[in-house]
Amino acid sequence: MPSRYGVAVTRTSVRAIVRRVGEIYGERRDELARTIAVEMGKPLKEGHGEVAICASIYNYYADHAQELLADEEIDIVGGGSTAMVRKEPVGTLLGIMPRNFPYYQVARFAAPNLVLGNTIILKHAPQCPQSAALMEEIFPAAGVPEGAYVNVYATNEQVADVIADPRIRGVSLTGSERAGAAVAEIAGRHLKKVVLELGGSDPYLVLEDAVVADAVRGAVSSRFRNAGRACNAAKRIIVHEKIYDDFVTQLTDSVRSLRVGDPLEGETFMGPMSSERAATDLEAQVDDAVAHGAKVLHGGSRPDQPGAWFTPTVLVDVPKSARAWSEELFGPVAVVYKVASDDEAVALANSSAYGLGASVNSADVDRALAVGSRLESGMLAVNEPSASSAETPFGGVKRSGFGRELGKYGIEEFCNHRLVRIRT
């Protein structure tokens, strides 16, 4: 196969190696889950779930690499030649990853590119040194050739130098809008392709014919899993006025019952934030919303105890003047809005600068799809929260970034689509 590994590697052997990566994730699931519980506060149950989805991603690309990377024949108009497109690696890539899903974010970048034949330099979040080191152990243990996956602990200045290096052919970043803009600027200056998965403020629409209990369950699961630290969480819950009071009551009761505690305890639903700064930044956003007239139905503050804790919070009546109206709240805070019509719901949903995912809840699927088609987002879910799986593309529009990860689209982002023409 075309390869940058510097050794004789066939696509068959690459698939076997990538599959072995997934197997090792399963074998070391307890160690992996415990590590991120300690590093960034993810409860063990969620950590085990993250390890499982990582294994599924590596398995997906091992299973489907042959078809995803098959030559594509092209019919030449007028004849005289045949043509095909071959999918080949471009070289060494830099991945810059965030703290919220330490293993999953790496898997969706590393799996397709290793299968394709690209090599990887991985710069993880500073909050995740131990999980980054564990992954660097797993790849060679699975048979990934030396140098094909290299973990680095680098400063922002060093990262800028790496991007500028001519040996780097592309950059993938998952992170904040500010980080994405900085990386894209440097990469653009050096003519490097980038894939950016940035912030999100996903709308979660609940139309008046939705089943309220089901919509509440989806909202709670989406918004408060991983302590609210998911880019595609239901951050702006937009509810029709006919069911608004019932929805808010059920939502608040559900949030009040969430079990917050030690992430190493098996029954914990939500652990602490990943850092003191993350907690204080979120507190400042909530305080600002309240100062501008928003109402707290539950939570709204940090408990009086050591650690980066934040109480699960429900906010309503957030005005446009508040930071929470336009900024991403990257933590366990659900903001609920009341609307009188589908048109008002769509207008409110699209008022955000972000466009990652969106959800529409309705008993009428056709209506939900019609409403969803008007939303400015890279992903749309109907009667369920926005979700991710190995075979489905993940990415957004507007200030949520560009490019896609996972599925067949993810393997083609850093791919040389080489045209081959043959005169017959």
C-alpha positions, 0 to 999 in steps of 0.5 A: 500500500502507499505508506509513510511508515518507512517499512513494508506495510500492507493494507492487510497488516495495517487493518490487523494492527488497527484492530489490535489497538481496539482489542488492547483498549478493551483489555485495559479498559479499567486502567484507562477509565480510572486514569481519566477519572483521576485526570479530568473527573469523568465517572468510571461508567462514562470512562468505560463507555468512552473506551468502548466507543474507541474500540468500535472506531478502531474496529470500524476502520479495520473492517471497512478500510478495503472498501473505503480506500478502494480505487474509484473508476471514472468514465471519460467522456468521449472515450480514448482513456480510462481513469481512476482515483486512488486514495493515498496518504499525504504524510505526517499530520499534527493532531491537537486534542482537548481534555473532555474526551481524552481517548475518543477525540484521539481515536476519531483522528488516529484510526482513519489516518493510520489505516490510510497510511498517514503518520501522526504527531499528537499533542494532547491537552495539558490536563491529560498527560497520563492518558496521553502516555497510555495511548502512546504505549498502546499503539506500538504494543499493537504493532504500529511501526515506530514513529507512526504515532508520536505523543509530544508535550508541547507549548503553544509556541512549540506547536506553532513551530511544528505546524510551520515545519514543511514535513507536517502536511495537515493539522486537525484540532478539536478545541475552542474557537480561539484555538481554532482561529490561531491554528488555522491562521498559522496553517494557512500561512504555510499552506497546510490543510486543517480540520477544525471541530470547535465549540458548539451551542447546540439547539434542542428543539421541543415542539408542542406535540413532543412526548415531554418525558422522553424529551426531558430524558434526552435533554438531561442525558445530553446536557449533563453527561461528562459534566456538560463538557461535550461540544454537541450537548443540548446547550440551548433547550428551546421549548414550545410555550404550550408544554414549556411549564410541564417540561421545565418542571420535569427537567428541574426535578430530573436535574435535582436528582442527579448524583454528583460525587467522586468519579471513582464511585460506581454510582456517580453520574457526574464528577467535578470539572477538569480544573479550577479555572473551568469551574470559575469561568462557568460560574462567571457566565452564570453570575453574569446571566443572573445579573442580567435578569436570568432565573436559576431554577436549580443550582447556579453556584459551586458547592462549599467544598474543595475541588472544581465542583459545579452544581448541575444548573437550570437557567431560564429567561436568559436575555440577549444582553447576557454572555450565556446568550451568545457564548458556549457554556462548557459545563453542567448548565441547561439554558431553557427558552420559551417560544410560540411557534416553529418559526420562532424556534428556528430563528432562535436556534439559528441566532447562534454563531455556532453550528455543530449539531441540532435536535428536534423532538416531535411526534411527527417525524416529517414535521421534525425533519422539515423544521430541522432542514431549516437549522444551520448545523452540521448534524441533525438528530430527530427525537434523540440528542445529537450523538456520535458513532464510528460510521457517521460523520461528525462536524459542523458549520459556521464558527463550529469549524469545518471538515469531518471526522469518522465514517467514510468522510473522515478517512478522506480529509487528509487523503491524496485523491490521485488521478490516474489516466491511461490512454487506451 
